[in-house]
């Protein structure tokens, strides 16, 4: 890794990035550079300490934050690859070379990282080996399941009450029926 890799970080960010043993909790205000510190930490773990990307877990509060973190990590690794392989900045490469580098980074690093919301990560864990299990009654599961939130569940019950059972949703309140179930 280039010596100037961490030069873009302030002292607090650098401490977080260089932390190696054990988990790390980063708590700071909006706009303080938490995402930057976390993305550089992940890069540092993979590039300096040779940690397998599939052994890295980063939990975010929103899907948007997870997507942003993955994109930043992919760009950071692509920048490192551009410097190492071509002796150039990523932006100096042709569009097709940039795409090729980013695709390679995605396949070998970004795709393997465990980055997401608590719910997205739990869903990924469930899908990982779910086809190997069956209930005591012999029911089997597939990876194509859906997880419903409150709004999804309410919409499903209303659809069943109104469209499948042809009931009046004023007489048979879907919300009450859902809670009765």
C-alpha positions as CSV (number, residue, x, y, z in Angstrom):
1,X,0.0,0.0,0.0
2,X,1.4,3.5,-0.8
3,X,2.8,5.5,2.1
4,X,0.4,8.3,1.4
5,X,-2.7,6.1,1.5
6,X,-3.7,7.4,4.9
7,X,-2.6,11.0,4.3
8,X,-6.2,12.1,3.5
9,X,-7.3,11.3,7.1
10,X,-7.2,13.4,10.2
11,X,-5.7,12.0,13.5
12,X,-9.0,10.5,14.8
13,X,-9.8,8.9,11.5
14,X,-6.3,7.5,11.2
15,X,-6.5,6.0,14.7
16,X,-9.8,4.2,13.7
17,X,-8.3,3.1,10.4
18,X,-5.1,1.7,12.0
19,X,-7.0,-0.1,14.7
20,X,-6.4,-3.8,14.0
21,X,-7.3,-6.2,16.7
22,X,-11.0,-6.7,17.6
23,X,-14.2,-4.8,16.7
24,X,-14.4,-1.0,16.5
25,X,-17.3,1.3,17.1
26,X,-17.2,4.7,15.5
27,X,-19.5,7.3,17.0
28,X,-19.4,10.8,15.7
29,X,-21.6,13.6,14.4
30,X,-22.9,14.1,10.9
31,X,-20.3,15.1,8.3
32,X,-17.4,14.2,10.6
33,X,-15.9,11.6,8.3
34,X,-17.2,8.3,9.7
35,X,-17.8,6.7,6.3
36,X,-14.4,7.8,5.1
37,X,-12.7,6.3,8.2
38,X,-14.7,3.1,7.9
39,X,-13.9,2.7,4.2
40,X,-10.3,3.3,4.7
41,X,-10.2,0.9,7.7
42,X,-11.7,-1.8,5.5
43,X,-9.2,-1.1,2.8
44,X,-6.4,-1.1,5.4
45,X,-7.5,-4.5,6.8
46,X,-7.6,-6.0,3.3
47,X,-4.5,-4.5,1.8
48,X,-2.1,-4.2,4.8
49,X,-3.3,-7.0,7.0
50,X,-4.5,-9.4,4.3
51,X,-7.9,-9.9,6.0
52,X,-10.2,-11.9,3.7
53,X,-13.0,-9.5,2.7
54,X,-15.7,-12.1,3.6
55,X,-14.5,-11.8,7.2
56,X,-15.3,-8.1,7.4
57,X,-18.7,-6.9,8.7
58,X,-19.9,-3.3,8.5
59,X,-23.4,-2.6,9.8
60,X,-25.1,0.7,8.7
61,X,-28.5,2.2,9.5
62,X,-29.7,2.6,6.0
63,X,-29.5,0.9,2.6
64,X,-28.3,4.2,1.2
65,X,-25.4,4.4,3.6
66,X,-24.4,0.7,2.8
67,X,-24.5,1.5,-0.9
68,X,-22.4,4.6,-0.4
69,X,-19.9,2.7,1.6
70,X,-19.6,-0.1,-1.0
71,X,-19.1,2.4,-3.8
72,X,-16.4,4.3,-1.8
73,X,-14.6,1.1,-1.1
74,X,-14.8,0.0,-4.7
75,X,-13.4,3.3,-5.9
76,X,-10.6,3.3,-3.2
77,X,-9.5,-0.2,-4.3
78,X,-9.7,0.7,-8.0
79,X,-7.5,3.8,-7.3
80,X,-5.0,1.6,-5.6
81,X,-5.1,-0.9,-8.5
82,X,-4.7,1.9,-11.1
83,X,-1.6,3.2,-9.3
84,X,-0.1,-0.3,-8.8
85,X,-0.8,-1.7,-12.3
86,X,-0.7,1.3,-14.5
87,X,1.3,3.9,-12.5
88,X,-1.6,6.3,-13.0
89,X,-4.5,7.8,-11.2
90,X,-7.8,6.1,-11.8
91,X,-9.2,9.2,-13.5
92,X,-6.3,9.2,-16.0
93,X,-7.3,5.8,-17.3
94,X,-9.8,5.3,-20.2
95,X,-13.4,4.7,-19.3
96,X,-13.1,1.1,-20.4
97,X,-10.0,0.6,-18.2
98,X,-11.8,2.2,-15.3
99,X,-14.8,-0.1,-15.8
100,X,-12.6,-3.1,-16.0
101,X,-10.7,-2.3,-12.8
102,X,-13.9,-1.5,-10.9
103,X,-15.4,-4.8,-12.1
104,X,-12.4,-6.7,-11.0
105,X,-12.5,-5.0,-7.6
106,X,-16.2,-5.8,-7.3
107,X,-15.7,-9.5,-8.1
108,X,-12.7,-10.0,-5.8
109,X,-13.4,-7.6,-2.9
110,X,-16.6,-5.6,-2.7
111,X,-19.0,-8.5,-3.4
112,X,-17.4,-10.5,-0.6
113,X,-17.7,-7.8,2.1
114,X,-20.6,-8.1,4.6
115,X,-21.8,-4.5,4.4
116,X,-25.5,-3.5,5.0
117,X,-28.2,-2.8,7.4
118,X,-28.9,-5.2,10.2
119,X,-32.0,-6.4,8.3
120,X,-30.2,-6.9,5.0
121,X,-27.3,-8.7,6.6
122,X,-29.7,-11.1,8.5
123,X,-31.5,-11.7,5.2
124,X,-28.2,-12.6,3.6
125,X,-27.3,-14.9,6.4
126,X,-30.7,-16.7,6.2
127,X,-30.3,-17.1,2.4
128,X,-26.7,-18.4,2.8
129,X,-27.7,-22.0,3.7
130,X,-31.5,-22.0,4.0
131,X,-32.0,-24.7,1.4
132,X,-30.1,-27.2,3.7
133,X,-32.8,-27.1,6.4
134,X,-36.3,-28.4,6.8
135,X,-38.9,-28.1,9.5
136,X,-39.8,-31.1,11.7
137,X,-42.9,-31.4,9.4
138,X,-40.7,-31.7,6.3
139,X,-41.2,-28.2,5.0
140,X,-38.3,-26.9,3.0
141,X,-37.3,-23.3,2.3
142,X,-35.7,-21.7,-0.7
143,X,-33.6,-18.6,-1.1
144,X,-36.4,-16.7,-2.9
145,X,-38.3,-15.8,0.3
146,X,-39.5,-12.3,1.2
147,X,-39.4,-10.5,4.5
148,X,-42.4,-8.3,5.1
149,X,-42.4,-5.2,7.2
150,X,-45.6,-3.9,8.9
151,X,-46.8,-2.0,5.8
152,X,-46.2,-5.0,3.6
153,X,-48.1,-7.4,5.9
154,X,-51.0,-5.0,6.2
155,X,-51.2,-4.7,2.4
156,X,-51.2,-8.4,2.0
157,X,-54.0,-9.0,4.4
158,X,-56.1,-6.2,2.8
159,X,-55.5,-7.8,-0.6
160,X,-56.7,-11.2,0.7
161,X,-59.7,-9.8,2.5
162,X,-60.9,-7.6,-0.5
163,X,-59.7,-9.4,-3.6
164,X,-59.5,-13.0,-2.7
165,X,-62.2,-13.5,-0.1
166,X,-64.4,-10.8,-1.6
167,X,-65.2,-9.4,1.9
168,X,-66.2,-5.8,2.7
169,X,-63.1,-4.3,4.3
170,X,-65.4,-2.0,6.3
171,X,-67.0,-5.0,8.0
172,X,-63.9,-7.1,8.1
173,X,-61.1,-4.6,9.0
174,X,-57.8,-6.0,7.6
175,X,-55.9,-4.5,10.5
176,X,-58.1,-6.3,13.0
177,X,-58.0,-9.5,11.0
178,X,-54.2,-9.3,10.8
179,X,-53.9,-9.0,14.6
180,X,-56.4,-11.8,15.0
181,X,-54.1,-14.1,13.0
